[in-house]
Amino acid sequence: MSALSTADVDSRLKTVPGWNVESGELVRTFQFKDFRGSMAFVNKLADLAEEAQHHPDIDIRYNKVRLALVTHDQGGLTEKDFALATKANELA
C-alpha cells in the first residue's frame, strides 16, 4: 500500500468528518463525558487497531482523546489511516 497523493488525501478527508491533516498526520480530538468515557473509547479502538495491525498515536487528557494516524513505513497517509479514522468515528 503506497502513500496517497495530496489530491487523494484532500478527497478522502471529505469521508471522515472531524478529521484534519496536521504535519502530515490525520488527526482528530474526540470529547467524552468523563475520563471513563475516554478510556472506554480507547480500549475499544485498541481492539480495532490490533485487528488492522495499524496503531494510532493516542493522547488522553481526561475527557478528550486525540488520535494521530500516519503510515510510517509508507512515508505518509494511506488507505489504512482513513479506514481506521472511519472506525474511530463509528465508535465515538
C-alpha positions as CSV (number, residue, x, y, z in Angstrom):
1,M,0.0,0.0,0.0
2,S,1.6,3.3,-1.1
3,A,1.1,6.8,0.3
4,L,-1.8,8.8,-1.1
5,S,-1.2,11.9,-3.2
6,T,-2.2,15.3,-1.8
7,A,-5.2,15.3,-4.1
8,D,-6.3,11.8,-2.9
9,V,-5.9,12.9,0.8
10,D,-8.0,16.0,0.2
11,S,-10.7,13.9,-1.4
12,R,-10.6,11.3,1.3
13,L,-10.9,13.9,4.1
14,K,-14.4,14.5,3.0
15,T,-15.3,11.0,4.0
16,V,-14.1,11.3,7.6
17,P,-15.9,14.2,9.4
18,G,-13.9,15.9,12.1
19,W,-10.5,14.8,10.9
20,N,-7.8,17.2,9.6
21,V,-4.2,16.8,8.3
22,E,-1.6,18.4,10.6
23,S,2.1,18.0,10.0
24,G,1.4,15.1,7.6
25,E,-0.8,13.2,10.1
26,L,-4.5,12.6,10.1
27,V,-5.7,13.9,13.4
28,R,-8.9,14.3,15.4
29,T,-9.8,15.1,19.0
30,F,-12.8,13.3,20.4
31,Q,-14.6,14.6,23.6
32,F,-16.4,12.4,26.0
33,K,-18.5,12.9,29.2
34,D,-15.6,12.0,31.5
35,F,-12.4,10.0,31.9
36,R,-14.2,6.6,31.9
37,G,-15.8,7.5,28.6
38,S,-12.4,8.4,27.1
39,M,-10.9,5.1,28.4
40,A,-13.8,3.0,27.1
41,F,-13.3,4.5,23.6
42,V,-9.6,4.0,23.7
43,N,-9.9,0.3,24.8
44,K,-12.4,-0.4,22.0
45,L,-10.2,1.4,19.5
46,A,-7.2,-0.6,20.6
47,D,-9.0,-3.9,19.6
48,L,-9.8,-2.5,16.2
49,A,-6.2,-1.2,15.8
50,E,-4.8,-4.6,16.7
51,E,-7.1,-6.3,14.1
52,A,-6.0,-3.9,11.5
53,Q,-2.3,-4.0,12.6
54,H,-2.3,-0.3,12.5
55,H,-1.7,1.7,15.6
56,P,-2.6,5.4,16.2
57,D,-0.7,7.8,18.4
58,I,-3.1,8.4,21.3
59,D,-3.1,11.3,23.7
60,I,-5.6,11.1,26.6
61,R,-6.5,14.3,28.5
62,Y,-9.3,13.5,31.0
63,N,-12.4,13.6,28.7
64,K,-10.5,14.3,25.4
65,V,-8.7,11.8,23.2
66,R,-6.5,13.0,20.4
67,L,-5.7,10.4,17.7
68,A,-3.0,10.9,15.1
69,L,-2.7,8.5,12.2
70,V,0.1,8.0,9.6
71,T,1.5,5.0,7.9
72,H,5.2,5.5,8.8
73,D,6.6,2.7,6.7
74,Q,4.9,4.2,3.6
75,G,6.1,7.7,4.4
76,G,2.6,9.3,4.5
77,L,-1.1,8.8,4.7
78,T,-2.6,5.7,3.2
79,E,-6.0,4.0,2.9
80,K,-5.2,2.3,6.3
81,D,-5.2,5.6,8.0
82,F,-8.6,6.6,6.6
83,A,-10.1,3.1,7.3
84,L,-9.1,3.4,11.0
85,A,-10.4,7.0,11.1
86,T,-13.7,5.8,9.8
87,K,-13.8,3.1,12.5
88,A,-12.9,5.6,15.2
89,N,-15.8,7.9,14.1
90,E,-18.2,4.9,14.2
91,L,-17.1,4.1,17.8
92,A,-17.5,7.6,19.0
